[in-house]
Amino acid sequence: MTVSGRFTLLVALGVVPIVLLGSSPAVAGGILALWLLLSVGLGVLDLALAGSPRAVRLERSLPTRVRLGETLTSLLYITNSGPRRLRALVRDAWQPSAGAGNNRTSLTVPAGERRLVSLPLTPFRRGERRVDRVTIRSYGPLGLWARQATLEAPGRIRVLPPFNARKHLPSRITRLKELDGRTSLLVRGQGTEFDSLREYVRGDDVRSIDWRATARHHDVVVRTWRPERDRRVVIVIDTGRTSAARIDNETRLDTAFEAALLLAALASKAGDRVDMIAFDRRVRGRVQGAQGAELLSRMVDTLAVIDPELLEMDWAGVPAQVRAITSQRALVVLLTSIDAAGASTALLAVLPQLTRRHTVVVASVTDPTTLQATHERADREQVYRAAAAERALLDVARVAAAIRQQGADVVTGPPAELPPRLADHYLALKLAGRL
């Protein structure tokens, strides 16, 4: 049971006649006692006439998934199974990160009828956003006292990564089509494989003429080529403690997810097989054997519930994880950080095991404020900050040079630029026939 502000105001009104009439203390005490008894009597009557909140049935309707930053509507159906009218204040107890805003709704439900409560949600964190209970406060006709009950009404939505980098996908697919030879002429080169035969057209490279096919068809026939397909791409995402750092209003891990999704979508369009693993000291998520639309669907579902772990990345276990995925030569993309030489020692130690068999790319996000700090030297504080920023950039350059000496490529960039840069590097490797 709860009391409302109306009841408090009603009790306070009992002081008004005492002040106006200037009664003696004995008379004032009697008036107050009678007024209090009247107020309590009205409250008890109001409570008795209030509808029972436990005679309510709840049904919830929710979409299962939503992208981070998008808005969805939670639908809660409230059915009054009791004999009295329900005048209620309903609180839908979503987690704060679900972005429910004002989750309290006033409504009146006659006996035997049903009402709908719509609540817009704009989640601002990835993962599973849950709701377990609904609190109903049922007031009487006078609105003085109320019955209150908390009922079970579980529900959940999965908030997926936003995949803002998908805006770069159409332009990369266009370049991929040009690379794939879906133009008027196919020319042999590195990283290509035989595609088909066709009749010679003026302007074709005479070195592409297939003389045996020409003799059989009694017409000049040329070979056409296309970039190699069905290559293996293995994406390894570092979910250790360094991935928890926030850069440009998002964590390193979120940027790694954006880069992984864009690369996976592009490689899938190119006909390559993509596998993904999120790892620190254990496997946090794995997507293997999926293709086409299923690949991205499984990836966003898997990545949605992964958060950084405050653990050191176990780089020694990465080669075994890659071998468990494929024994063939593959493009192995390591999404991690290369900020400091000391923190990258384990990565550098394990790279030779990977580069001996695979083409390895290390992708790392850089902080744009660090580069900006190197240009601000107006006072002594900014000079010291610029010196620290220069030192940080030198550390990144040293680690990148050491990675290249081990035979791997390095791709770096701020959060908004890393995903398209990694996609461009993939296209460059494909063009060079290094996959």
N, C-alpha and C positions, 0 to 999 in steps of 0.2 A: 504494500500500500504506500502511496505517496500523497503529499498535499501539494496543491498548486499555489501560485501567487495570489489567486483570487481569495483563497481561504485566509492567507496572511493579511490581506487587505481588509477582509471582513472582520477579523479579530481586532485589527487596529482601529476600525471605525467605532468600536465601543468606547474609545477614549474621548471621542468628539463631544457627546452630551455632557460628560463630566467636566470638560474644560469650559463649555459654554454656560453650564448652570452653576459652576463653582460649588459643587457639593462638598459636604464634609467627608473626611477619610472613611468613616464607617459606611456612609451612603454610597460613596464612590466604589468601595470594595464590593458592596452588594450588587451594584449595577454591573461591575466588571464580571462578577461571578455568573450572574444571570446571562449576560451577553456571551460569555464563553460557553456556557451550557447550550445556549441557542445555536451558537456557531458549530459546536461539536455535533449537536443533534442534526443540523442541516447537512454536515459533512457525512455523518453515518447514513442518513437517508440518501444522499447523493451517491455514496459508495454502493448502497444496496441496489440502486437503480442502474448502476453502470453495467455494461455488458462484460461478460467474462472473457479476458484475453486468452484463456486456455481453451476456449471453445472455438478457436480459430484454426483453420487449415491453411497451410502455406504451400504454394507451388512456385517454382522458380524456372525461368527460361533464360538461357544464356548462350551466346555463341561460344564455341570451344576455343577459338584462337583469334588474336588480334595483333597487329603490328604495333610496336612501341611508338607512341605519339598519336595514334589514331584513337577515335572516340567510338565507343559502343554503348548500347543501352541494355541495362539489366532490367528484366521484367519480373516483378514479384506479384503473384495473384493471391489475394487475401479473401478467404471465404468465411463468412460469419455463420457458424453452425449453431450458435446459441439462440435463446428465445428473445433476447433484448437487442436493441439497436446498439451498435458499437461506434462510439465516438473516440477515436484513438489517435495517438501520436506514434508513428512507426519509425523505428531506427534500424536501418539495414547496416549491420556492423561489418563493412568491408575493411580490409587492411588499408592503412593510410596510403601506401604506394599504389593502390588501385585507382587513386584520383577520383574518389566519389564526391568530393566537395561537400555540399549540404545534404547529408544522408537522412535527414529527419523530414517526415511527411505527415501532415494532418489529413485525416479522411474520416468519413462517416459511412458505415456499412449497415444497412438494415438487416434484420434477421433473415437468414436463408439466402442472402445475395452475396455477390462477389465483386471485388473492386481490384483494379490494376494500379500498381505503383511502379512508375518508370523512373529509373535512376541513371543518368549519363555517367559513364566512367571514362576517364582518360588516364590510363596507367603511365607512370613515369619511371618504371623499372621493369627490366626483363624478368622472366620466370613465371612461376605459378602464383597467381594472385587469388587468394581464397576468401570465402565468407562462410562462417559456420552458424551464426545465430542471428535472429531478428528479435528485437525487443519491442513489445507492444505495451503502451500505457493507455488504459481505457478509462475515460472520464465519465462521470455521471452527467445528468442534464444540466446541473448548475455549474459544473466545472470546478468543484471545490476539492474533492478527494478523487483518487484514481487507483485502479488496480493495475499492477504491472507484472508482466511475465516475459521471460526470455525463452523463445522456442527455437528448436533446431531447424535450420533451413540451409543445408550445405550447398555450396556451389564453388566453382573455380573457373578461371580462364587462364589460358597460357599466352603470355605476352612474348611475341617473337621479336628477334632483332629487326630493326627498321629497314635494313638493306637499302640505305640511301644511295649506295654506290650503283644501284641498278640503272641509274640515269646514264652511266657510262657504257652500258652494255650494247645499245644499238650501234654506236659508232665503232665499237670493237668488233662486233659481228660483221659490219660492212667491210672492215679491213680484213677480217678472217675470210670472207667470201672472195675478196681479191687475191688473198694469199692462196686460197683453196683452188683457185683457177676457174671460178665460176664467171669467167669473162670470155671474150671471143677467142682467146689463144691460151694454150697450155704449153709451158716451156719446162723442159727438164732442168733440174738443179739439185743442190744439196737438200736433203730432207724430203725428197719426193719419191713417189712410187708409181708404177705403171697404172694407168687408168683405163684407156681404151684406144681403139684405132678409128681413124676417120679419113676422109678423102683430103688430099692435099689442096690447100688454098693458097693463092698467090700471096707471098709475104711470109709464109711459114719457113721456119729454119730447116734448111735442107738436111741438116744433121739428124733431124727427127724422122726422116723417111725410113720406113721399115721395108727393106728391099724384098724380103721373102713374101710378106703380105702383098706387096706391089705385084710380084710375079704371079701370085695366085689369083688376084682380083683383076689383073690386066689393067690396072689403073694405079696412079701414084697414091700411096697410103702413108700417113704419118702416125707416129705414136703420140699419145697425149699423156700428161703426167699430172699428178696431184700431190699435195703434201701428205706425208705419212699419217695414217690414222691409227686408231686403236692403241695409242701410246698410253702408258700408265702415269698418272699424276697422283702423288701422295702428299697431302697437306697435313703438317704436324703443327698444332697450335699449343704454344706454351701457356699453361694456366697457372704457373707458379706465382710467387710473390711479386715479381717485377711487373706482371701483367695487371696488377691492381692500381698502378700509378695512373693518375688522371692527367690527360693532356688535351687541352683545348675542349674542355667540358665533357670529355668521355674517357673511359679507361682504355688502356692499351689493348685489353682483351676485346672490347667492343670494336676497336679499329681492326684488330685481327679477324674478327668475325666478318666485317664488311669486306675485307680483302679476300678472305677465303670464299665467301659466297660469290663474289664477282668472278674470281678465277675459276671456280667450279662451274658456274653457268657458261662461261666462255669456252672452257675445255670440253664441256659436254656438247656444246654446239659444234665443236671441231671434231667430234667423233672419238675423243679420248675418254678413257675410263678414269674416273676420279674417286679416290678414297680419302677419308678425313679421319683424323684422330686428335682428340684433345687430351693432353697428358701433362702431368707434373711428376708425381711419384707413383701414380696409378692412372689407369685409363679413366678419364672423366666422361668421355663420349666417343663413339665410333660410328661412322657411316661407311659401309662397304658393300659393293656389289649393286649399287643403285645407278640408274641412268635416267636421262631426260628430266621430266618434271618431277619424278619421284625423288631424284637426287636432291634438288633444292628443298623439297618438302621435308624430307628426312633430316637434312642438315639444319634447317631453321628450328625444327622441333627438338633436335638434340642440343643445339647450341643455346636455346632459350633458357634452359635451366642450369647452365654452367656459370659459376662465378669464380673469381680468382681465389686461390688457396694461398694462405700465408706459409708456404713451404718452398724450399729451394728446389728448382727444377732438376730432375734426375736425368741428365743428358746421356749417361752411360746406358740407360735403358731404351733409348730411342732407336738405335740400330736393330735391336731385337724386335721392336714393334713394327718397324718398316719391313723386316724380313717376314714377319707374320702376315703381312698384307700381300706382299708380292716377292717373288724370287727373280723376276725379270728386271731388266734395266728400266728405271723410271725417273721422272722428274720429281724430286723431293723438295718441297717448299717448307721451310722452317720459319714460322711466324713467332718472333721472339724479340728481345731487346738486346742491343749491343752498346749500351751506354758507357760501360766501364770495362777496362781490361781484366780487372780482378774477377768481376762477376761473369765474364765470358770465358774464363779458363776452361771450364768443363766443356763448353760448346766447342772450343778450338781443339780440345783433346779428342773429341769424338768425330770431328769432321772427316779425317782421313778414312775412317771405316765406311762412311757414306759416299764420299767422292770417288773411292776406288771402284765402285760399281754403278753409281747413279750420278745424274746431273743434279746438283744441289743449288738451291737459291735460298739465301737467308734474307728475310724481309723484316724490317724494323721501323717503327714509327719514331719520328723525331719531334721535338718540341719547338714549335715556331717562335715561342717567346724567347728561347735561347738565342736563336739567330738574330732576333730583333734587339736583344740586349747588347749584342756586340756593336751596334751602331749608336747607342745612346751613351754619351760621355760628357754630359753637360756639367756634372759636379763630381765630387770625390766618391760619393756613394755609387753613382752610376759607373764610374771608372772601375771600381772594384767589382761591380756586378758584371761589367763587360769582360774583365779579365777572367772571372770564373766561367762565364759563358764560352769564351775562347778556349779555355782549358777543357770544358766539356766537349766541345766540337772536335778538339784534337784527339780526345780519348775515343770518340766515335770513329774518327778517321783511322786511328791506329788499329782498332779492332777490325774495321772493315778491310784494311790492308792485310791483316793477318788471316782473315777469312779467305780473301782472294789467293793468298799464297798457298792455302790448303786446297785450292782447286774449286772453290765454290763462288757463286756470284752473290752480289749484295745489292739489295734494293731498299732505299730509305726514302722517307718523305713524311710530311705532316699528315695528320689524320685524314684530311679531305683529299690528299693527293696520293697516299700510299696505295689504295686499291687500284686506281687506273694505271699507276706506274708498274705495279706487279703484273697487271693484265698486258700492258705493252711489252714487258720483258718476256712474258710467255710467248707472245706473238713473234718477238725477235728470235727467241730460241727455236721456235717452229720454223721460221724462215731460214735460219742457219742450219737446220737439220741436226740439232743437238739433242732432240728428245728421243 
